[in-house]
């Protein structure tokens, strides 16, 4: 049996990466898409018009839930996050397209998630009606110790199997969901608003949501990029309870 190659030193992260890599999205896209319903071919004359003059129309579309004009946009994000985040993320299927890193075709790198010191650890209350509390210093130390030890053992087992000629698609079975993966996620503004409504907590939200903190970290970074692209739409989203139209 071949000896395993020298092990890569694991990396432990408490953050996520979100980068907007491609977009065709601004408030004007929403406006000309909406105006075709009343102006037909004449709506072509409105392309390129100042969207700030039509702030009221965007707010009307959001308030009365005329959602299709917000689909006339496209954003592609590169995301690097723990696998368990993507398992939640990919529950969002309408208006989304994903392409994720594959453990069948590449050797997976030893990058693992360990919660940071500001991550609440203790769930108090029953399902559907609970809150999270910070936890003690001893609990945080235990999480760090146990996670790091488990990750190291799992990745060592993975590398041993690869060195023995075991297929990547089989060897990956021992790796935990705290391993980082990477993905390109493409959406439109309407589908993104639905995602944000469920995966963030916000004082303006009319419907309370309790997302897992790690997917909320991704959502917050996506929202920050989107807000720069479509400030009028983002403002209308907040003003109308953060409910997707």
C-alpha positions, -999 to 999 in steps of 0.1 A, spaced: 0 0 0 14 34 -10 23 59 18 0 89 19 15 121 5 25 147 31 -7 161 47 -17 196 39 -20 217 71 -57 223 78 -71 258 78 -98 268 103 -121 296 94 -150 314 112 -160 336 82 -174 331 47 -165 345 12 -191 362 -10 -181 380 -42 -203 394 -69 -186 383 -101 -212 392 -128 -243 412 -129 -269 428 -151 -290 444 -125 -301 480 -117 -333 498 -109 -338 509 -145 -342 472 -155 -372 470 -132 -387 501 -146 -386 493 -183 -398 458 -177 -428 472 -158 -437 498 -183 -441 474 -212 -474 463 -197 -489 498 -202 -468 513 -230 -460 483 -252 -435 492 -279 -433 528 -266 -416 514 -235 -384 512 -255 -382 550 -252 -379 546 -215 -348 525 -215 -320 545 -199 -344 569 -182 -334 582 -148 -347 556 -123 -347 581 -94 -376 599 -111 -395 566 -109 -390 558 -73 -427 557 -67 -433 531 -94 -407 507 -79 -424 512 -45 -458 505 -60 -446 473 -76 -431 462 -43 -461 472 -22 -487 456 -44 -466 426 -51 -462 429 -89 -431 408 -89 -422 399 -124 -404 432 -133 -378 424 -106 -369 392 -125 -355 413 -154 -321 412 -135 -293 388 -130 -265 385 -105 -239 358 -101 -221 354 -68 -190 333 -59 -195 318 -24 -172 299 -2 -188 285 29 -192 253 49 -211 224 32 -240 226 56 -246 262 45 -251 250 9 -274 223 19 -297 250 33 -290 274 4 -301 249 -22 -335 246 -8 -340 279 -27 -347 266 -62 -371 291 -80 -351 317 -98 -317 302 -87 -290 283 -106 -260 267 -88 -227 251 -98 -207 237 -69 -172 223 -64 -173 185 -68 -155 161 -46 -158 135 -73 -135 154 -96 -110 172 -74 -92 165 -42 -109 186 -15 -88 209 5 -86 209 43 -105 241 51 -129 238 79 -154 259 98 -150 266 135 -174 292 151 -159 325 161 -160 338 197 -191 359 189 -212 329 176 -240 320 201 -237 283 210 -266 274 233 -302 269 221 -328 277 248 -364 267 243 -384 243 222 -385 239 184 -402 268 168 -399 290 198 -363 293 210 -334 317 213 -296 313 212 -273 324 240 -235 329 239 -224 300 260 -196 299 286 -159 302 280 -157 264 287 -183 256 260 -165 277 234 -132 260 243 -149 226 240 -163 234 206 -129 245 193 -111 215 207 -136 189 195 -141 203 161 -105 208 153 -97 172 165 -125 157 145 -116 176 114 -80 165 116 -89 128 120 -115 129 92 -91 146 67 -63 122 76 -86 93 69 -96 109 36 -60 113 25 -51 77 35 -78 63 13 -68 85 -16 -32 73 -12 -44 37 -13 -61 43 -47 -96 47 -34 -118 69 -57 -124 104 -46 -162 99 -47 -158 71 -21 -131 87 1 -150 119 5 -177 101 25 -157 105 57 -155 143 54 -177 164 77 -203 191 67 -180 217 83 -157 214 53 -157 244 31 -171 241 -4 -174 267 -32 -202 276 -55 -214 300 -82 -250 310 -74 -270 330 -100 -303 347 -91 -326 376 -100 -336 404 -77 -370 388 -69 -355 354 -59 -328 372 -39 -354 391 -20 -372 359 -11 -339 344 1 -331 375 22 -366 375 37 -360 340 51 -323 340 57 -317 373 76 -330 389 107 -338 426 103 -358 452 123 -378 462 92 -390 426 85 -428 421 88 -424 384 92 -398 372 117 -372 347 106 -347 328 126 -319 317 101 -289 298 111 -261 323 117 -238 309 91 -262 312 62 -272 346 75 -235 356 72 -237 347 35 -270 365 30 -258 397 46 -228 399 22 -251 392 -8 -275 419 4 -247 445 8 -236 439 -29 -272 440 -42 -281 472 -23 -253 490 -41 -266 478 -75 -303 485 -69 -306 511 -41 -342 521 -49 -354 485 -50 -335 477 -18 -351 507 -1 -386 496 -13 -379 461 0 -372 474 34 -400 499 34 -425 471 26 -416 447 53 -389 428 34 -414 406 18 -405 395 -18 -431 407 -43 
